[in-house]
């Protein structure tokens, strides 16, 4: 069934819903831009990708009309997508898919090398049969599979790997994926800080990978120190930068700055894309649509943007196809 909604937009490309909360808007304006930054530590034996994502997660939450729990779960997925995008280049993109038996049911995230991230929860809102006492996601995921797919420009076949989730925590299961599928010791940290009103005040994450030749003692030392990392979301929410955080938390390892890129919530959807979809429908479905209520609104799963179609517009569109 095609989703119908009460609020319509006339734009032809993805719409970023406005942030109405004045205090939140002023807070976001006071923060550095969202970025993905890359470092080497431990004499070049470990690569660290890190992102600040407070604006992205807030915009994602508003566009998808999420509650606090949904923002936390999907926000972690977006941060993970932004981190994984450091693995591809040019026009390449990477997809993160989770299929699970818990209330979440799953999520789909897509991120481009340029830093654009989009995606959605399979269940929004997440249905719960009891009140949660914490934001422990283990009970939300349940048994499931995590799949990472790289779609490389010029390659006919995507590169994909999959694991069975063991932890029900996205950061730990992503680390498990890299250990099992690529035999690369890795560590992820995904951090979202909410203020007392339930607003996302800071968000960011880290992706550490051991490079070939990394010494075992370096890995052991990093594993030990990672358990005492300060909350990145809180640090970024106070106006700190990714670089300041990495240089503070990993000062004993020696930090070499490599590169940076912007990240943002963005989608390739457009009204023209939905017009092509409508034109390709069987004639019987087109007739049923024309008998229904108008305006007709189609919604993009990946970004929440709604596209409005008046009856006269569809009649002309279908006539053009004939």
C-alpha beads as a LAMMPS data file, in Angstrom:
LAMMPS data file: protein, C-alpha beads

322 atoms
321 bonds

1 atom types
1 bond types

-500.0 500.0 xlo xhi
-500.0 500.0 ylo yhi
-500.0 500.0 zlo zhi

Masses

1 110.0

Atoms # bond

1 1 1 0.000 0.000 0.000
2 1 1 1.251 3.501 -0.787
3 1 1 1.644 5.615 2.388
4 1 1 -0.597 8.686 2.603
5 1 1 0.343 11.598 4.864
6 1 1 -1.185 14.885 5.908
7 1 1 1.816 17.118 5.275
8 1 1 3.039 17.648 1.735
9 1 1 6.123 19.144 0.109
10 1 1 6.504 20.454 -3.412
11 1 1 10.285 20.164 -3.722
12 1 1 11.737 17.800 -6.321
13 1 1 14.725 16.588 -4.290
14 1 1 15.341 15.305 -0.766
15 1 1 14.027 17.671 1.897
16 1 1 15.736 18.314 5.203
17 1 1 12.988 19.021 7.696
18 1 1 13.619 22.206 9.694
19 1 1 14.885 21.990 13.272
20 1 1 12.182 23.900 15.136
21 1 1 13.685 23.674 18.637
22 1 1 15.492 27.013 18.982
23 1 1 17.833 25.895 21.765
24 1 1 18.852 22.780 19.850
25 1 1 19.340 24.787 16.665
26 1 1 21.576 27.286 18.463
27 1 1 23.542 24.456 20.043
28 1 1 24.147 22.806 16.666
29 1 1 25.184 26.144 15.160
30 1 1 27.805 26.482 17.908
31 1 1 29.460 23.149 17.090
32 1 1 32.152 22.453 14.486
33 1 1 30.887 20.920 11.235
34 1 1 30.360 17.162 11.095
35 1 1 33.526 15.516 9.784
36 1 1 35.195 12.208 9.129
37 1 1 38.885 12.280 9.995
38 1 1 41.602 9.658 9.561
39 1 1 44.731 9.126 11.675
40 1 1 47.602 6.720 12.154
41 1 1 48.720 5.815 15.673
42 1 1 51.347 3.529 17.228
43 1 1 54.038 4.366 14.640
44 1 1 51.650 3.739 11.776
45 1 1 50.591 0.274 12.931
46 1 1 46.936 1.200 13.533
47 1 1 44.557 3.227 11.370
48 1 1 41.866 5.262 13.140
49 1 1 38.802 6.716 11.428
50 1 1 36.659 8.979 13.586
51 1 1 33.555 11.064 12.952
52 1 1 31.635 13.881 14.581
53 1 1 27.990 13.378 13.628
54 1 1 25.788 15.506 15.888
55 1 1 24.108 17.407 13.057
56 1 1 23.662 14.289 10.951
57 1 1 21.996 12.295 13.716
58 1 1 19.679 15.191 14.620
59 1 1 18.624 15.660 10.998
60 1 1 18.103 11.928 10.595
61 1 1 15.893 11.867 13.695
62 1 1 13.765 14.776 12.507
63 1 1 13.361 13.537 8.937
64 1 1 12.364 10.044 10.022
65 1 1 10.179 11.302 12.917
66 1 1 11.992 9.148 15.477
67 1 1 11.580 8.805 19.220
68 1 1 14.556 8.639 21.579
69 1 1 15.002 4.855 21.332
70 1 1 14.717 4.850 17.543
71 1 1 17.143 7.776 17.307
72 1 1 19.650 5.869 19.445
73 1 1 19.445 2.675 17.376
74 1 1 19.380 4.230 13.898
75 1 1 21.823 6.953 14.968
76 1 1 24.393 4.262 15.778
77 1 1 23.779 2.824 12.323
78 1 1 24.381 6.210 10.666
79 1 1 27.578 6.776 12.649
80 1 1 28.756 3.289 11.670
81 1 1 27.945 4.049 8.029
82 1 1 29.951 7.276 8.151
83 1 1 32.903 5.358 9.619
84 1 1 32.669 2.550 7.066
85 1 1 32.640 5.098 4.237
86 1 1 36.343 5.656 4.941
87 1 1 36.856 2.180 3.417
88 1 1 35.815 3.267 -0.093
89 1 1 36.946 5.937 -2.553
90 1 1 35.695 8.054 -5.461
91 1 1 32.059 7.238 -6.296
92 1 1 32.115 3.936 -4.396
93 1 1 29.651 3.250 -1.609
94 1 1 29.211 0.786 1.227
95 1 1 26.053 -0.757 2.637
96 1 1 25.358 -2.032 6.139
97 1 1 22.348 -4.300 6.522
98 1 1 20.999 -5.974 9.631
99 1 1 18.257 -8.585 9.605
100 1 1 17.216 -9.760 13.053
101 1 1 14.460 -11.429 15.038
102 1 1 14.130 -8.796 17.772
103 1 1 11.723 -5.828 17.816
104 1 1 14.004 -3.772 15.559
105 1 1 13.663 -6.385 12.768
106 1 1 16.587 -4.710 11.046
107 1 1 18.064 -1.611 9.465
108 1 1 19.562 -0.616 6.133
109 1 1 22.336 1.987 5.874
110 1 1 24.125 3.249 2.763
111 1 1 27.172 5.527 2.806
112 1 1 29.237 7.033 0.006
113 1 1 32.957 7.758 -0.018
114 1 1 32.110 11.477 -0.164
115 1 1 30.511 11.211 3.302
116 1 1 26.806 11.106 2.395
117 1 1 24.790 8.719 4.595
118 1 1 21.170 7.582 4.396
119 1 1 19.101 4.673 5.707
120 1 1 16.127 3.511 7.732
121 1 1 14.822 1.242 10.454
122 1 1 12.642 -1.672 9.398
123 1 1 10.378 -0.982 12.403
124 1 1 9.578 2.633 13.284
125 1 1 8.508 2.964 15.994
126 1 1 10.198 -0.056 17.548
127 1 1 7.424 -2.135 19.143
128 1 1 8.064 -3.032 22.789
129 1 1 6.072 -5.312 25.075
130 1 1 7.634 -3.852 28.224
131 1 1 9.342 -0.656 29.355
132 1 1 13.096 -0.561 28.868
133 1 1 15.281 0.059 31.909
134 1 1 18.308 1.029 29.795
135 1 1 19.485 1.534 26.220
136 1 1 21.000 -1.952 26.094
137 1 1 20.296 -3.032 22.505
138 1 1 20.868 -6.765 23.008
139 1 1 17.197 -7.379 23.716
140 1 1 16.224 -5.207 20.728
141 1 1 18.246 -7.019 18.058
142 1 1 17.847 -10.634 19.097
143 1 1 19.323 -13.286 16.782
144 1 1 20.261 -11.969 13.374
145 1 1 22.748 -11.371 10.589
146 1 1 24.996 -8.408 9.804
147 1 1 26.019 -7.864 6.168
148 1 1 28.532 -5.363 4.776
149 1 1 28.603 -4.779 1.009
150 1 1 31.016 -2.639 -1.003
151 1 1 29.707 -1.363 -4.345
152 1 1 32.706 -0.237 -6.364
153 1 1 32.453 1.905 -9.473
154 1 1 33.407 -0.067 -12.536
155 1 1 32.956 -3.444 -10.842
156 1 1 30.078 -5.610 -12.043
157 1 1 29.814 -7.571 -8.797
158 1 1 29.454 -6.102 -5.278
159 1 1 31.824 -7.412 -2.606
160 1 1 29.802 -8.720 0.314
161 1 1 30.415 -10.455 3.631
162 1 1 28.067 -11.622 6.372
163 1 1 28.247 -12.818 9.976
164 1 1 25.763 -14.013 12.530
165 1 1 25.387 -11.357 15.234
166 1 1 26.691 -12.548 18.603
167 1 1 26.454 -9.494 20.842
168 1 1 23.364 -7.494 19.905
169 1 1 25.547 -4.384 20.086
170 1 1 26.382 -2.834 16.729
171 1 1 29.920 -1.747 17.657
172 1 1 30.908 -5.192 18.939
173 1 1 29.283 -7.051 16.063
174 1 1 31.007 -4.813 13.500
175 1 1 34.350 -5.554 15.145
176 1 1 33.458 -9.250 14.981
177 1 1 32.647 -8.877 11.271
178 1 1 36.100 -7.475 10.477
179 1 1 37.780 -10.143 12.592
180 1 1 35.911 -12.992 10.910
181 1 1 35.559 -11.786 7.326
182 1 1 38.847 -9.926 6.894
183 1 1 40.936 -11.342 9.753
184 1 1 41.617 -7.757 10.814
185 1 1 41.597 -6.918 14.544
186 1 1 39.283 -3.908 14.826
187 1 1 37.454 -1.846 17.380
188 1 1 34.352 0.332 17.034
189 1 1 32.919 2.870 19.457
190 1 1 29.545 4.482 18.667
191 1 1 28.554 7.288 21.041
192 1 1 25.368 9.348 21.319
193 1 1 24.833 11.804 24.172
194 1 1 21.269 12.870 25.004
195 1 1 20.492 15.932 27.087
196 1 1 17.907 15.781 29.939
197 1 1 15.133 16.557 27.429
198 1 1 16.061 13.614 25.224
199 1 1 17.698 15.693 22.491
200 1 1 20.872 14.523 20.747
201 1 1 23.521 16.861 22.191
202 1 1 26.590 15.115 20.803
203 1 1 27.279 12.133 18.546
204 1 1 30.370 10.504 17.099
205 1 1 32.315 7.311 16.670
206 1 1 35.664 5.583 16.174
207 1 1 36.811 2.758 13.892
208 1 1 40.291 1.364 14.667
209 1 1 41.985 -1.213 12.432
210 1 1 45.278 -3.017 12.902
211 1 1 47.425 -2.688 9.783
212 1 1 49.597 -5.552 8.462
213 1 1 52.575 -6.083 10.749
214 1 1 50.919 -4.582 13.829
215 1 1 52.581 -5.982 16.932
216 1 1 50.567 -8.061 19.384
217 1 1 51.658 -5.912 22.328
218 1 1 50.267 -2.812 20.575
219 1 1 46.902 -4.532 20.143
220 1 1 46.850 -5.605 23.785
221 1 1 47.690 -2.093 24.957
222 1 1 44.994 -0.568 22.729
223 1 1 42.436 -3.116 23.892
224 1 1 43.204 -2.223 27.491
225 1 1 43.095 1.542 26.967
226 1 1 39.918 1.413 24.873
227 1 1 37.908 0.234 27.872
228 1 1 38.589 3.569 29.591
229 1 1 37.850 5.898 26.659
230 1 1 35.783 8.915 27.683
231 1 1 32.343 9.287 26.076
232 1 1 32.947 10.776 22.646
233 1 1 29.378 12.034 22.228
234 1 1 29.619 14.061 25.429
235 1 1 33.014 15.478 24.393
236 1 1 31.725 16.560 20.968
237 1 1 28.536 17.945 22.511
238 1 1 30.684 20.293 24.581
239 1 1 32.218 21.764 21.428
240 1 1 35.287 19.542 21.166
241 1 1 36.592 18.380 17.797
242 1 1 37.360 14.894 16.531
243 1 1 41.047 15.710 16.310
244 1 1 41.155 17.016 19.879
245 1 1 39.438 13.869 21.113
246 1 1 41.759 11.465 19.292
247 1 1 44.902 13.371 20.326
248 1 1 43.723 13.404 23.948
249 1 1 42.613 9.781 24.212
250 1 1 45.527 8.269 22.259
251 1 1 48.342 10.645 23.185
252 1 1 50.518 7.804 24.522
253 1 1 50.438 6.103 21.108
254 1 1 51.495 9.116 19.061
255 1 1 48.917 10.498 16.635
256 1 1 49.561 11.290 12.963
257 1 1 46.823 13.238 11.178
258 1 1 46.098 12.008 7.625
259 1 1 42.909 13.285 6.060
260 1 1 39.398 14.660 6.546
261 1 1 36.087 14.875 4.703
262 1 1 32.620 16.232 5.517
263 1 1 29.777 13.873 6.407
264 1 1 26.065 14.573 6.157
265 1 1 22.627 13.018 5.976
266 1 1 21.833 12.988 2.265
267 1 1 19.774 10.967 -0.202
268 1 1 19.726 10.515 -3.963
269 1 1 15.925 10.333 -4.156
270 1 1 13.956 12.769 -6.322
271 1 1 10.450 13.359 -7.572
272 1 1 11.600 12.342 -11.039
273 1 1 12.677 8.988 -9.637
274 1 1 9.209 8.385 -8.221
275 1 1 7.661 9.476 -11.538
276 1 1 9.643 6.714 -13.271
277 1 1 8.403 4.237 -10.680
278 1 1 4.786 5.277 -11.229
279 1 1 5.106 5.183 -15.021
280 1 1 6.417 1.618 -14.804
281 1 1 3.418 0.285 -12.872
282 1 1 0.966 -2.115 -14.573
283 1 1 -2.045 -0.436 -16.157
284 1 1 -4.400 -1.963 -13.590
285 1 1 -2.499 -0.390 -10.683
286 1 1 -2.431 2.967 -12.445
287 1 1 -6.215 2.847 -12.817
288 1 1 -6.626 2.009 -9.134
289 1 1 -4.407 4.932 -8.160
290 1 1 -6.477 7.338 -10.246
291 1 1 -9.622 6.139 -8.445
292 1 1 -8.076 6.812 -5.033
293 1 1 -7.698 9.902 -2.863
294 1 1 -5.611 12.877 -3.871
295 1 1 -3.113 14.289 -3.472
296 1 1 -1.108 11.088 -3.522
297 1 1 2.080 11.172 -1.463
298 1 1 4.963 8.741 -1.845
299 1 1 7.622 8.603 0.834
300 1 1 11.300 7.683 0.453
301 1 1 12.252 4.986 2.960
302 1 1 15.857 6.183 3.151
303 1 1 15.301 9.819 4.111
304 1 1 11.606 10.294 4.899
305 1 1 11.064 12.830 2.111
306 1 1 7.486 12.921 0.821
307 1 1 6.617 13.672 -2.801
308 1 1 3.153 14.985 -3.675
309 1 1 1.245 14.117 -6.866
310 1 1 -2.029 15.764 -7.880
311 1 1 -4.548 13.770 -9.957
312 1 1 -4.093 15.954 -13.030
313 1 1 -0.342 15.471 -12.752
314 1 1 -0.664 11.690 -12.710
315 1 1 -3.183 11.675 -15.546
316 1 1 -0.740 13.598 -17.711
317 1 1 2.127 11.344 -16.580
318 1 1 0.254 8.138 -17.443
319 1 1 -0.994 9.566 -20.747
320 1 1 2.585 10.455 -21.652
321 1 1 3.603 6.854 -21.022
322 1 1 0.880 5.534 -23.336

Bonds

1 1 1 2
2 1 2 3
3 1 3 4
4 1 4 5
5 1 5 6
6 1 6 7
7 1 7 8
8 1 8 9
9 1 9 10
10 1 10 11
11 1 11 12
12 1 12 13
13 1 13 14
14 1 14 15
15 1 15 16
16 1 16 17
17 1 17 18
18 1 18 19
19 1 19 20
20 1 20 21
21 1 21 22
22 1 22 23
23 1 23 24
24 1 24 25
25 1 25 26
26 1 26 27
27 1 27 28
28 1 28 29
29 1 29 30
30 1 30 31
31 1 31 32
32 1 32 33
33 1 33 34
34 1 34 35
35 1 35 36
36 1 36 37
37 1 37 38
38 1 38 39
39 1 39 40
40 1 40 41
41 1 41 42
42 1 42 43
43 1 43 44
44 1 44 45
45 1 45 46
46 1 46 47
47 1 47 48
48 1 48 49
49 1 49 50
50 1 50 51
51 1 51 52
52 1 52 53
53 1 53 54
54 1 54 55
55 1 55 56
56 1 56 57
57 1 57 58
58 1 58 59
59 1 59 60
60 1 60 61
61 1 61 62
62 1 62 63
63 1 63 64
64 1 64 65
65 1 65 66
66 1 66 67
67 1 67 68
68 1 68 69
69 1 69 70
70 1 70 71
71 1 71 72
72 1 72 73
73 1 73 74
74 1 74 75
75 1 75 76
76 1 76 77
77 1 77 78
78 1 78 79
79 1 79 80
80 1 80 81
81 1 81 82
82 1 82 83
83 1 83 84
84 1 84 85
85 1 85 86
86 1 86 87
87 1 87 88
88 1 88 89
89 1 89 90
90 1 90 91
91 1 91 92
92 1 92 93
93 1 93 94
94 1 94 95
95 1 95 96
96 1 96 97
97 1 97 98
98 1 98 99
99 1 99 100
100 1 100 101
101 1 101 102
102 1 102 103
103 1 103 104
104 1 104 105
105 1 105 106
106 1 106 107
107 1 107 108
108 1 108 109
109 1 109 110
110 1 110 111
111 1 111 112
112 1 112 113
113 1 113 114
114 1 114 115
115 1 115 116
116 1 116 117
117 1 117 118
118 1 118 119
119 1 119 120
120 1 120 121
121 1 121 122
122 1 122 123
123 1 123 124
124 1 124 125
125 1 125 126
126 1 126 127
127 1 127 128
128 1 128 129
129 1 129 130
130 1 130 131
131 1 131 132
132 1 132 133
133 1 133 134
134 1 134 135
135 1 135 136
136 1 136 137
137 1 137 138
138 1 138 139
139 1 139 140
140 1 140 141
141 1 141 142
142 1 142 143
143 1 143 144
144 1 144 145
145 1 145 146
146 1 146 147
147 1 147 148
148 1 148 149
149 1 149 150
150 1 150 151
151 1 151 152
152 1 152 153
153 1 153 154
154 1 154 155
155 1 155 156
156 1 156 157
157 1 157 158
158 1 158 159
159 1 159 160
160 1 160 161
161 1 161 162
162 1 162 163
163 1 163 164
164 1 164 165
165 1 165 166
166 1 166 167
167 1 167 168
168 1 168 169
169 1 169 170
170 1 170 171
171 1 171 172
172 1 172 173
173 1 173 174
174 1 174 175
175 1 175 176
176 1 176 177
177 1 177 178
178 1 178 179
179 1 179 180
180 1 180 181
181 1 181 182
182 1 182 183
183 1 183 184
184 1 184 185
185 1 185 186
186 1 186 187
187 1 187 188
188 1 188 189
189 1 189 190
190 1 190 191
191 1 191 192
192 1 192 193
193 1 193 194
194 1 194 195
195 1 195 196
196 1 196 197
197 1 197 198
198 1 198 199
199 1 199 200
200 1 200 201
201 1 201 202
202 1 202 203
203 1 203 204
204 1 204 205
205 1 205 206
206 1 206 207
207 1 207 208
208 1 208 209
209 1 209 210
210 1 210 211
211 1 211 212
212 1 212 213
213 1 213 214
214 1 214 215
215 1 215 216
216 1 216 217
217 1 217 218
218 1 218 219
219 1 219 220
220 1 220 221
221 1 221 222
222 1 222 223
223 1 223 224
224 1 224 225
225 1 225 226
226 1 226 227
227 1 227 228
228 1 228 229
229 1 229 230
230 1 230 231
231 1 231 232
232 1 232 233
233 1 233 234
234 1 234 235
235 1 235 236
236 1 236 237
237 1 237 238
238 1 238 239
239 1 239 240
240 1 240 241
241 1 241 242
242 1 242 243
243 1 243 244
244 1 244 245
245 1 245 246
246 1 246 247
247 1 247 248
248 1 248 249
249 1 249 250
250 1 250 251
251 1 251 252
252 1 252 253
253 1 253 254
254 1 254 255
255 1 255 256
256 1 256 257
257 1 257 258
258 1 258 259
259 1 259 260
260 1 260 261
261 1 261 262
262 1 262 263
263 1 263 264
264 1 264 265
265 1 265 266
266 1 266 267
267 1 267 268
268 1 268 269
269 1 269 270
270 1 270 271
271 1 271 272
272 1 272 273
273 1 273 274
274 1 274 275
275 1 275 276
276 1 276 277
277 1 277 278
278 1 278 279
279 1 279 280
280 1 280 281
281 1 281 282
282 1 282 283
283 1 283 284
284 1 284 285
285 1 285 286
286 1 286 287
287 1 287 288
288 1 288 289
289 1 289 290
290 1 290 291
291 1 291 292
292 1 292 293
293 1 293 294
294 1 294 295
295 1 295 296
296 1 296 297
297 1 297 298
298 1 298 299
299 1 299 300
300 1 300 301
301 1 301 302
302 1 302 303
303 1 303 304
304 1 304 305
305 1 305 306
306 1 306 307
307 1 307 308
308 1 308 309
309 1 309 310
310 1 310 311
311 1 311 312
312 1 312 313
313 1 313 314
314 1 314 315
315 1 315 316
316 1 316 317
317 1 317 318
318 1 318 319
319 1 319 320
320 1 320 321
321 1 321 322
